[in-house]
Amino acid sequence: MPVAKVTSKGQITLPKEVRDSIGISPGEEVEFQKEENGYLLKKKVRRSPFDRFVGYLKEKKGKSPDKIIEELRGK
């Protein structure tokens, strides 16, 4: 089992084995999820800017593209 030592500043260096197994690189963020017996370390998944708007757009009501074209053509 990999082990890390806590520095006087409260920092740790994740062992290479751990970094490699969850696929994290320098500069990436990790999350600590509270569990019953401690914490679970997880790689933070970044959402793309597109993903943020997918749910937003589903809630918006409006005219369909076909309806807009019909109106523009005067039908």
C-alpha positions, 0 to 999 in steps of 0.5 A: 500500500502506497504511503505519503508523509505530511509536511509541516505545511500540511502538504503531501506528495502523492506516490507515483503509483497513485498518480499513475493509477488515477491518471493525474498530472502536475497541475491537475486537481483532485477531490476528497470525498468524505466516506464512513471510514475516511476520505476517498481521493478522486481525480477532478473531472472538468466539464467542457464549456459545452457540457455546461450549456446542454442542460440549460438549453433543454429548459429553454422553450422556443420555436423550432428551426422549421417554424422559424424558416416557415415564418421567414418565408411567409408561410 
